[in-house]
């Protein structure tokens, strides 16, 4: 259910004033559930904060803008009234492409106390160093290899997950076709299980760039498990599942995992 908190704006402003270097804060209240996805789709996180924004209706968020194009996403941590969550956002330069994130460990976000001074200390010590390292690696890749590398042949895999683009913008796979070992990776990167369609679907509200990054991250994680990922477009007359983006995600059937990494 929507968060009743009203102190995020003041917290984010206090946090920006205490982080090292020049930081500013921009606060936004959401009129509808779908309004949280434009910023959330840029999250550089595959754990706690990604789970929060893909599971809960959040009525507001804030973005901190710092030196060297650093950006931090700040929002509530539902069910924890004395904490917020903070996570890096992807670099948004024109020359940044999905392949520039290959081999770069996601800096991920953290939960912080609702006291700005203590939260700033946690972020400075635990989050900013790995965020800066990941950002430097991505910018280095962008300078060294602007275009995607040519790959002569795909790696050999034991199983294959096929994700389908449908005509209405939906992207997903029928539940029965998803290998059991792939389900946790889908949950961790924003896919939602929709029982009425019996399918895993990735909301279009994440935007094309946000979905591309999530698909890329899923493919990289599944490749390490011997599972390949294929993308295809449905035939024009294929009935497509629909995605509901006006309510929280529906839990998966018994036996599946949400794959959220709580820290």
C-alpha positions, -999 to +999 in steps of 0.1 A: +000+000+000+012+036-005+036+050+020+022+075+045+056+092+050+060+129+045+096+135+056+115+124+025+119+159+010+135+173+042+156+141+046+170+143+010+179+180+014+197+173+047+215+144+031+227+165+001+241+191+025+262+165+043+277+144+015+312+153+003+313+177-025+285+198-041+252+179-040+217+192-046+183+175-041+153+172-063+120+159-048+091+146-067+057+134-055+039+108-077+003+112-088+001+076-100+020+043-095+035+045-130+051+078-122+077+061-101+092+041-130+110+068-150+136+073-123+134+037-110+141+024-145+176+040-142+185+022-110+220+008-109+209-019-084+199-055-086+191-060-049+173-043-021+163-010-038+153-026-071+131-050-050+115-020-032+106-001-064+093-031-083+072-044-054+057-014-036+037+016-046+058+046-037+042+080-036+074+100-039+112+099-044+142+122-045+173+124-067+205+138-054+228+153-081+265+153-072+300+159-087+311+142-119+275+134-129+268+112-099+232+107-091+216+090-061+180+078-059+163+081-025+130+068-014+111+051+015+119+017+028+083+003+033+077-015+066+108+002+081+096+036+093+131+046+106+149+039+073+152+051+037+169+034+008+196+050-014+209+037-047+231+049-076+215+057-110+230+047-143+252+073-160+231+091-186+256+103-211+248+101-248+278+077-254+268+051-228+255+019-243+244-014-227+276-032-236+296-007-216+283-023-184+297-057-193+319-070-165+311-041-142+298-051-108+266-032-100+273-008-071+239-015-056+221+005-030+218+004+008+193+011+035+202+041+057+188+055+090+164+084+088+190+108+104+207+127+076+241+129+093+242+092+101+229+084+066+256+105+049+283+087+069+269+053+057+267+065+021+302+081+021+318+050+036+298+021+020+282+034-012+301+062-029+335+043-033+320+014-052+297+037-071+327+058-083+346+026-092+317+013-113+312+046-129+349+049-139+348+014-154+318+022-175+332+055-188+365+037-196+346+011-216+327+038-234+360+055-244+377+023-254+348+006-273+320+029-284+303+003-305+293-032-294+319-059-301+315-084-329+309-119-316+314-147-340+293-173-322+272-175-290+284-195-261+271-231-257+243-233-231+223-262-216+190-243-215+175-214-232+150-187-220+130-170-248+117-135-241+091-122-265+082-087-275+045-083-281+027-057-303+014-038-273+049-033-258+048-062-234+080-082-229+080-115-212+078-153-212+051-179-203+057-192-168+059-228-181+087-220-204+110-203-178+137-227-165+134-229-126+169-217-122+161-185-142+131-173-121+151-157-093+171-137-118+139-124-135+125-113-102+157-096-091+157-075-123+121-063-123+101-090-140+067-096-124+046-127-123+011-122-136-011-151-127-040-142-151-015-144-180+006-172-164+036-152-175+067-133-163+064-097-177+088-067-176+068-035-174+071-011-203+071+017-178+108+011-172+114+026-207+135+011-235+169+020-220+158+007-186+145-026-200+176-030-222+198-028-191+177-052-172+176-078-200+214-074-204+219-080-167+195-110-167+214-125-197+248-120-180+236-137-148+219-166-166+249-172-188+269-180-157+244-207-149+245-222-184+212-206-195+210-186-227+186-158-235+168-153-268+148-123-278+121-125-305+091-105-317+057-121-316+039-127-349+014-099-357-016-122-350-002-135-317-023-126-287-002-107-263-004-106-225-012-073-209+008-056-182-009-038-153+013-010-140-012+006-117-008-018-088+021-036-070+035-068-083+015-100-076+034-127-057+045-157-077+029-191-071+041-213-043+076-227-048+091-196-065+114-171-049+114-133-049+151-132-051+153-100-032+187-095-014+179-078+019+207-061+034 
